Amino acid sequence: MCGMLVEYRHKVQFQGEERCEGCRRNEKEMMEDLTRLVKEVNDEGIEMALTETVLDDASKERNDIMVNEVPVREILKGITIVNSCGAGSCDTGSCSTDSCSTCGTPNLDWIEEVIEDIPEHLLKMAISKMIMEHMAW
């Protein structure tokens, strides 16, 4: 099976610990998260590479993450989010604070124009969808 490619395209907008107001991460932190996610996929025996493309400041392109040349925002358009934290999960302790902003509600809030703000579980869903499509070939 041929491998898959994740590409992070971005301008350098924030230095050090700086990030846009309300954003989850800056460009450096996004690259660190993607590196970790790609390693997790590789550890499961699926060949995936990560590349970083730094865009020129004058570029009209916005920051983006591509999986096999498909933008993550486009991949997510075809995914239905199912609430994995059902009713009563607060009482049982099964609702993970990482996946739910309030008990029973997946954290879907993000500034879609800012790819660095994407919740990690949505990024994992997009990568997983592309893996499944790739394996179907």
Secondary structure by P-SEA (a helix, b strand, c coil): ccbbbbbbbbccccccccccccccccaaaaaaaaaaaaaaaaaacbbbbbbbbbcccccccccccccccccccccccccccccccccccccccccccccccccccccccccccccccccaaaaaaaaaaaaaaaaac
